[in-house]
Amino acid sequence: MKSKKYREKKANKKAIKRYNSGTQSDDVLIQIQAIRKFMSHFLNQEDSATDEVFIANFPNQLYEDFNAMSKGQKKLDRYHEKQTLLFDMFTYIFRNHNLLLNFKAQSFAKLFLGFMRYQDPDIIYDPSKIMDSINNFISQDPNKIVLINENGMFHFLCNFHLENGDLKQRFWSMCKNIYELNHQYKEYFSSVKLAECVNQIMNKYFSYGEEDVSKFLIMVLKLVEFVDLLDHIKLDVTMFFRITEKIFSNKPQKRTEKKLNIDIIKICKAMLNGSINPLRIESIEQLVTASSVFSFGLARKLKKTIRDKRDIQMTKNVKHSLYIIYFSLIAFPLIDQNSKNRLRPVLLELHRLFQNYFKKCSIKKLSIDSQFQMIQYYVKSSVTLRVDFSPHDHHIINEFLDNLHSNFMFTHLLFDISFDSTSGESNLSSNLNKINRYLNNLISSLSDEEYINKLQEQQKLDHNENVKSIYIRIFSEDLIARVFTRCESYLLDKFKDESPEVVGSDAYAIYNNVMMVIVRIFNDSNYLEKSIADSLKKLNDEFSSESLPTSSDVVNSDNVADTSIFSTISSYVDSNGNHPFKALFRWFTLIYEFKFIFGDINCKFTKMNLI
């Protein structure tokens, strides 16, 4: 009696002979039957020689049909039968490791992956069988590159619409295995292919499951950034913003969703310094998204810094983040309510962390420029989000106030003063004294000879030396112009019917007029000429709140010796009456931001005559 092994060997020879005969037939149906009988016979066998025979003797015409199908052609005889056969071929060839590096076997894999690009709603196939074969296929790292370049896993996801559960979890585990490659394979990636992959994924975002697509997109972009190709592929940055906005509009509930946000931040940071795909913010909607992303990222950094009790490192990315967030604070009144409701909690959390950082860590070791930018952001955040300054906040900020910028920031701090004529003469006198000192310092700063010479020679300030060329270029000039123009209209509308904080105080009226003159001249020419500055100081000093003037003393020619200077000053004073100090402070701040941060010193508002 023949042994079992002998009988199997004889049956195998017969199966191979039958296969070779069938595949040489001119009848495609006979070829398909021969292939199926061969795969059925050898499915559970591990003989590499037999598998190589299968690949080597595969019929050429059927192979060409598969090739046509991989390019999207559907008008083929027995198309659906060949479609199923192609799926069966892939799962059979890579059911084991025998043909992983076989050239023709890999060509079948590429045909299969090419076919998967053209999603067919009529596909009926067990995805777990394909996943088994993919797992074998990717046991060799070079095959992972094939899958990545062909966007194979994404097309698999789109074809099979995996439901949540074990199969979905298994899919993401496989993706993690594929996309977390060693850096040594960088040279094997195609920037053209990767660009196609990313854009294919983004184009599917709004027509497929958003959560899955966003997760897959970020995974691919992480790989692109990891192999240093993010700046070598052209992306649809506008679409990337839309997807990022969608992701950040939902508060992450699960750990995986928080991880997704972190990954987006890393990609955005890489794009900040790119030349091919630089982040370019061209709308308020994009500004809100960018501010959310970088606030989230900076908050994470601050938490770690505070926990470790370290000084924050004011890197280029940190500074970039602060300018993006700062610009969103300027635009905050212009943001629609839904977006504002999403952005505000993120900004408040960041503000709270900075407040905590100031309590536990020192900023004195930072450069003056870095201290300035940090405090500038913090004060703007406090005022915009209406967060009260703590005593420690006042201490930190007042320690730093020693130049023009200090006075600029002090305009914010004056919002913290309560003008209430009913609260008693003592409180009013104290408030007016603060304004008197502030105006004197501001007049001195704006008329400082060194400040004026620098402006005229270099057209910028020391603290903003590289702001425009490095950090502000992320914003389109059109967006900057639109934001400040709309802010101008917003302030005009907001304060048009508001009365002064104090009525019946001539000292208040004089200081108010002095501030009005400063604001309007600052808008027109950036500085105060010495003669005008001296006259304004004289007015300010003579009518200190210790000796309150009468109404007849308010800005008249007797108090300004030079009649031409009196005429100049008078032209800037509003004959219609006083405006709230907080309005004038807001105007001064906005002018400063327009001229010295986001625009240039030649920028000016054209409707100042209306205030």
FIKOLKOL-683124 format. One record per residue (C-alpha): residue in one letter; x, y, z. Coordinates in steps of 0.2 Angstrom, whole numbers, padded with zeros to 4 digits, always signed. Layout:
// residues N
aXYZ;...
// end
This chain:
// residues 611
m+0000+0000+0000;k+0007+0017-0005;s+0011+0029+0009;k+0001+0045+0012;k+0016+0056+0007;y+0018+0046-0009;r+0000+0049-0014;e+0001+0067-0010;k+0016+0069-0021;k+0008+0060-0035;a-0008+0071-0033;n+0003+0087-0033;k+0011+0082-0049;k-0005+0079-0057;a-0012+0096-0051;i+0003+0105-0058;k+0002+0096-0075;r-0017+0100-0076;y-0013+0118-0071;n+0000+0120-0085;s-0011+0112-0097;g-0026+0123-0093;t-0017+0140-0092;q-0010+0136-0110;s-0028+0135-0117;d-0035+0150-0127;d-0051+0149-0118;v-0051+0161-0103;l-0064+0151-0094;i-0053+0136-0094;q-0038+0146-0088;i-0048+0153-0074;q-0054+0135-0069;a-0036+0129-0070;i-0030+0143-0058;r-0044+0140-0046;k-0042+0121-0045;f-0023+0124-0042;m-0026+0136-0028;s-0039+0125-0020;h-0027+0110-0021;f-0012+0119-0014;l-0020+0131-0002;n-0014+0123+0014;q+0003+0117+0008;e+0019+0127+0011;d+0030+0121-0004;s+0039+0136-0011;a+0044+0127-0027;t+0026+0124-0031;d+0021+0142-0027;e+0035+0148-0039;v+0028+0136-0053;f+0011+0144-0050;i+0018+0162-0053;a+0029+0157-0067;n+0016+0149-0078;f+0002+0161-0075;p-0007+0165-0092;n-0001+0181-0100;q-0017+0187-0107;l-0026+0185-0090;y-0011+0195-0082;e-0014+0209-0095;d-0032+0209-0091;f-0028+0211-0072;n-0016+0225-0078;a-0030+0234-0087;m-0041+0232-0072;s-0028+0240-0061;k-0029+0256-0072;g-0048+0257-0070;q-0054+0248-0086;k-0070+0239-0083;k-0076+0234-0101;l-0068+0217-0100;d-0076+0200-0104;r-0080+0191-0087;y-0075+0207-0078;h-0083+0203-0061;e-0076+0185-0062;k-0059+0191-0065;q-0061+0204-0051;t-0065+0190-0038;l-0050+0180-0045;l-0038+0194-0043;f-0043+0195-0024;d-0041+0177-0023;m-0024+0177-0031;f-0018+0190-0019;t-0024+0181-0004;y-0017+0164-0011;i+0000+0171-0016;f+0003+0179+0001;r-0005+0166+0012;n+0013+0162+0017;h+0030+0169+0016;n+0036+0159+0001;l+0035+0173-0012;l+0037+0189-0002;l+0052+0194-0012;n+0048+0186-0029;f+0048+0199-0042;k+0032+0193-0051;a+0023+0190-0035;q+0026+0208-0031;s+0019+0213-0048;f+0003+0204-0043;a+0003+0214-0027;k+0004+0230-0037;l-0010+0225-0049;f-0021+0221-0034;l-0016+0238-0025;g-0019+0247-0042;f-0036+0239-0044;m-0041+0244-0026;r-0039+0263-0031;y-0055+0262-0040;q-0068+0259-0027;d-0082+0247-0032;p-0097+0247-0022;d-0101+0229-0028;i-0086+0221-0021;i-0091+0206-0010;y-0076+0199-0001;d-0071+0194+0016;p-0059+0208+0021;s-0051+0197+0035;k-0044+0185+0022;i-0035+0200+0013;m-0029+0207+0030;d-0021+0190+0033;s-0011+0191+0017;i-0007+0209+0020;n+0001+0204+0036;n+0012+0192+0028;f+0016+0204+0014;i+0022+0217+0026;s+0033+0206+0036;q+0046+0212+0024;d+0049+0231+0026;p+0052+0234+0007;n+0034+0228+0004;k+0028+0241+0017;i+0035+0254+0005;v+0025+0247-0009;l+0009+0248+0001;i+0013+0266+0007;n+0017+0272-0011;e+0001+0264-0018;n-0010+0271-0003;g-0015+0253-0002;m-0022+0253+0016;f-0032+0269+0013;h-0040+0261-0003;f-0043+0245+0007;l-0052+0255+0021;c-0063+0264+0007;n-0068+0248-0001;f-0073+0238+0014;h-0080+0251+0026;l-0075+0242+0041;e-0087+0243+0056;n-0080+0247+0073;g-0075+0231+0082;d-0060+0219+0082;l-0058+0220+0063;k-0056+0239+0063;q-0044+0238+0078;r-0034+0225+0069;f-0034+0237+0053;w-0027+0251+0063;s-0014+0240+0071;m-0008+0235+0054;c-0007+0253+0048;k+0004+0257+0063;n+0015+0243+0059;i+0016+0249+0041;y+0018+0268+0043;e+0031+0268+0058;l+0046+0263+0047;n+0064+0265+0050;h+0072+0281+0044;q+0084+0271+0033;y+0070+0269+0020;k+0068+0287+0017;e+0077+0286-0001;y+0064+0273-0006;f+0049+0284-0005;s+0042+0293-0020;s+0038+0312-0016;v+0026+0311-0031;k+0017+0296-0025;l+0016+0302-0007;a+0009+0319-0013;e-0005+0309-0023;c-0008+0298-0007;v-0011+0314+0004;n-0022+0323-0009;q-0032+0307-0012;i-0035+0305+0007;m-0040+0324+0009;n-0052+0323-0006;k-0061+0309+0002;y-0063+0318+0019;f-0080+0325+0016;s-0087+0310+0007;y-0081+0296+0018;g-0081+0294+0037;e-0072+0309+0044;e-0065+0301+0059;d-0056+0287+0049;v-0050+0298+0035;s-0043+0312+0047;k-0034+0298+0057;f-0027+0291+0041;l-0022+0307+0034;i-0012+0312+0050;m-0003+0295+0050;v+0002+0298+0032;l+0008+0316+0035;k+0018+0310+0050;l+0027+0298+0040;v+0030+0311+0026;e+0037+0323+0039;f+0047+0309+0047;v+0056+0305+0031;d+0059+0324+0028;l+0048+0325+0013;l+0035+0337+0019;d+0044+0351+0010;h+0046+0341-0006;i+0027+0337-0010;k+0014+0350-0014;l-0001+0349-0003;d-0018+0357-0004;v-0015+0368+0011;t-0033+0375+0011;m-0040+0358+0012;f-0028+0354+0026;f-0035+0369+0036;r-0053+0363+0033;i-0049+0346+0039;t-0039+0353+0054;e-0053+0365+0058;k-0066+0350+0058;i-0055+0340+0070;f-0052+0354+0082;s-0070+0359+0082;n-0074+0343+0092;k-0067+0342+0110;p-0057+0326+0110;q-0065+0313+0122;k-0054+0298+0119;r-0035+0296+0121;t-0034+0292+0102;e-0042+0308+0098;k-0030+0318+0109;k-0016+0309+0101;l-0023+0315+0084;n-0023+0333+0090;i-0005+0331+0095;d+0000+0324+0079;i-0008+0338+0069;i+0002+0350+0080;k+0018+0342+0075;i+0014+0343+0057;c+0009+0361+0058;k+0025+0365+0066;a+0035+0357+0052;m+0024+0367+0040;l+0028+0383+0048;n+0046+0382+0042;g+0042+0374+0025;s+0045+0382+0008;i+0034+0371-0003;n+0019+0369+0009;p+0021+0384+0021;l+0006+0387+0032;r-0003+0402+0024;i-0017+0410+0034;e-0029+0419+0022;s-0045+0420+0032;i-0052+0423+0049;e-0058+0405+0049;q-0041+0399+0046;l-0034+0410+0059;v-0046+0403+0072;t-0040+0385+0067;a-0022+0390+0068;s-0024+0398+0084;s-0033+0383+0091;v-0019+0371+0085;f-0005+0382+0092;s-0013+0386+0108;f-0016+0368+0111;g+0002+0364+0107;l+0009+0378+0118;a-0002+0373+0132;r+0005+0356+0132;k+0023+0363+0132;l+0019+0374+0147;k+0011+0360+0157;k+0027+0350+0155;t+0038+0365+0158;i+0028+0370+0174;r+0028+0351+0180;d+0047+0350+0178;k+0050+0368+0185;r+0060+0373+0170;d+0062+0389+0161;i+0052+0390+0145;q+0063+0389+0129;m+0057+0403+0118;t+0061+0394+0102;k+0056+0400+0084;n+0041+0389+0085;v+0035+0396+0102;k+0037+0414+0095;h+0028+0409+0079;s+0014+0402+0090;l+0012+0417+0101;y+0011+0429+0085;i-0003+0418+0078;i-0012+0418+0095;y-0010+0436+0097;f-0017+0440+0080;s-0032+0429+0084;l-0034+0440+0100;i-0034+0456+0089;a-0047+0448+0077;f-0057+0441+0092;p-0072+0453+0091;l-0074+0449+0072;i-0075+0430+0075;d-0092+0422+0073;q-0100+0417+0089;n-0099+0398+0086;s-0080+0399+0082;k-0078+0411+0097;n-0086+0398+0108;r-0074+0385+0102;l-0059+0396+0103;r-0062+0405+0119;p-0059+0390+0131;v-0043+0385+0122;l-0036+0403+0124;l-0042+0404+0142;e-0033+0388+0147;l-0017+0394+0139;h-0019+0411+0148;r-0022+0401+0165;l-0006+0391+0161;f+0005+0407+0158;q-0002+0414+0174;n+0003+0398+0183;y+0020+0399+0175;f+0023+0417+0180;k+0020+0412+0198;k+0031+0396+0198;c+0045+0401+0186;s+0055+0416+0182;i+0056+0425+0165;k+0071+0435+0170;k+0083+0423+0162;l+0075+0426+0145;s+0081+0439+0133;i+0072+0456+0134;d+0064+0452+0117;s+0057+0436+0123;q+0051+0444+0139;f+0043+0457+0129;q+0034+0446+0118;m+0028+0435+0132;i+0021+0449+0142;q+0014+0458+0126;y+0004+0442+0123;y-0001+0440+0141;v-0008+0457+0143;k-0017+0456+0126;s-0025+0440+0132;s-0030+0447+0149;v-0039+0462+0141;t-0047+0453+0126;l-0053+0438+0137;r-0058+0449+0151;v-0047+0440+0164;d-0043+0451+0179;f-0025+0455+0182;s-0019+0447+0199;p-0008+0456+0211;h+0007+0445+0205;d+0002+0449+0187;h+0004+0468+0191;h+0021+0464+0199;i+0028+0455+0184;i+0022+0467+0171;n+0027+0483+0181;e+0044+0476+0183;f+0046+0476+0164;l+0038+0492+0160;d+0053+0504+0156;n+0051+0510+0137;l+0039+0514+0124;h+0033+0496+0123;s+0030+0497+0141;n+0018+0512+0139;f+0010+0503+0125;m+0006+0488+0136;f+0001+0500+0150;t-0013+0506+0140;h-0020+0488+0142;l-0017+0489+0161;l-0027+0505+0162;f-0042+0495+0157;d-0041+0488+0175;i-0044+0505+0182;s-0062+0508+0187;f-0068+0526+0183;d-0083+0529+0194;s-0087+0547+0198;t-0098+0541+0213;s-0085+0531+0221;g-0078+0546+0230;e-0065+0560+0227;s-0051+0549+0234;n-0053+0535+0221;l-0056+0547+0207;s-0040+0557+0211;s-0030+0541+0212;n-0036+0536+0195;l-0032+0553+0187;n-0015+0553+0195;k-0011+0536+0187;i-0017+0543+0170;n-0007+0559+0173;r+0009+0549+0175;y+0005+0537+0161;l+0003+0552+0149;n+0019+0560+0154;n+0028+0544+0151;l+0020+0541+0134;i+0023+0559+0128;s+0042+0556+0133;s+0043+0540+0124;l+0035+0546+0108;s+0046+0561+0108;d+0062+0552+0112;e+0076+0557+0100;e+0083+0540+0099;y+0066+0532+0096;i+0062+0545+0082;n+0079+0543+0074;k+0078+0524+0074;l+0061+0525+0066;q+0066+0537+0052;e+0082+0527+0048;q+0077+0509+0050;q+0058+0510+0049;k+0056+0498+0063;l+0059+0495+0082;d+0072+0484+0090;h+0059+0473+0098;n+0051+0470+0081;e+0067+0468+0071;n+0063+0451+0063;v+0045+0450+0066;k+0039+0454+0049;s+0051+0444+0039;i+0050+0428+0050;y+0034+0428+0059;i+0021+0439+0051;r+0023+0432+0033;i+0012+0417+0038;f-0003+0429+0036;s-0008+0436+0019;e-0007+0454+0017;d-0025+0455+0012;l-0030+0446+0029;i-0020+0459+0039;a-0028+0473+0030;r-0046+0466+0032;v-0044+0462+0050;f-0037+0480+0055;t-0050+0488+0043;r-0064+0479+0051;c-0057+0482+0069;e-0057+0500+0065;s-0076+0499+0060;y-0079+0489+0076;l-0071+0502+0087;l-0080+0516+0079;d-0097+0507+0081;k-0093+0500+0099;f-0089+0517+0106;k-0100+0529+0095;d-0114+0531+0109;e-0103+0528+0124;s-0101+0543+0137;p-0085+0547+0146;e-0082+0537+0162;v-0081+0553+0172;v-0093+0568+0170;g-0089+0585+0178;s-0071+0583+0181;d-0060+0596+0171;a-0044+0586+0175;y-0052+0571+0166;a-0057+0582+0152;i-0040+0589+0149;y-0031+0572+0151;n-0044+0565+0139;n-0040+0578+0126;v-0022+0576+0128;m-0024+0557+0125;m-0035+0561+0110;v-0021+0572+0102;i-0008+0558+0106;v-0018+0545+0097;r-0022+0555+0082;i-0004+0561+0080;f+0002+0543+0083;n-0009+0537+0069;d-0003+0551+0057;s+0016+0551+0060;n+0021+0538+0073;y+0030+0551+0085;l+0028+0568+0093;e+0038+0583+0088;k+0047+0591+0102;s+0037+0607+0102;i+0021+0598+0103;a+0027+0586+0116;d+0033+0600+0127;s+0016+0609+0125;l+0006+0593+0129;k+0017+0590+0144;k+0014+0607+0150;l-0004+0605+0149;n-0003+0588+0158;d+0008+0595+0172;e-0001+0611+0175;f-0018+0602+0177;s-0013+0588+0188;s-0027+0581+0199;e-0020+0589+0214;s-0026+0606+0208;l-0041+0602+0198;p-0044+0616+0185;t-0060+0624+0180;s-0068+0621+0164;s-0061+0638+0157;d-0043+0631+0158;v-0046+0616+0146;v-0034+0618+0131;n-0034+0636+0127;s-0021+0647+0119;d-0015+0654+0136;n-0008+0637+0141;v+0001+0635+0124;a+0013+0649+0121;d+0016+0646+0102;t+0000+0649+0093;s+0005+0638+0078;i+0007+0624+0090;f-0009+0628+0098;s-0018+0627+0081;t-0010+0610+0078;i-0015+0603+0095;s-0033+0610+0093;s-0035+0602+0076;y-0033+0585+0085;v-0045+0589+0099;d-0063+0583+0096;s-0075+0598+0098;n-0089+0586+0101;g-0084+0582+0118;n-0074+0568+0127;h-0073+0550+0123;p-0071+0536+0135;f-0053+0533+0140;k-0055+0515+0137;a-0059+0519+0119;l-0044+0530+0117;f-0033+0516+0124;r-0040+0503+0112;w-0037+0515+0098;f-0019+0518+0103;t-0016+0499+0105;l-0024+0495+0088;i-0013+0508+0080;y+0003+0501+0088;e-0002+0484+0082;f-0005+0489+0065;k+0011+0499+0063;f+0024+0490+0073;i+0018+0472+0073;f+0008+0466+0058;g+0009+0481+0046;d+0023+0494+0044;i+0025+0512+0051;n+0017+0519+0036;c+0000+0511+0040;k-0013+0522+0047;f-0032+0522+0049;t-0042+0533+0038;k-0058+0536+0049;m-0049+0543+0064;n-0058+0559+0062;l-0074+0550+0066;i-0070+0546+0084;
// end
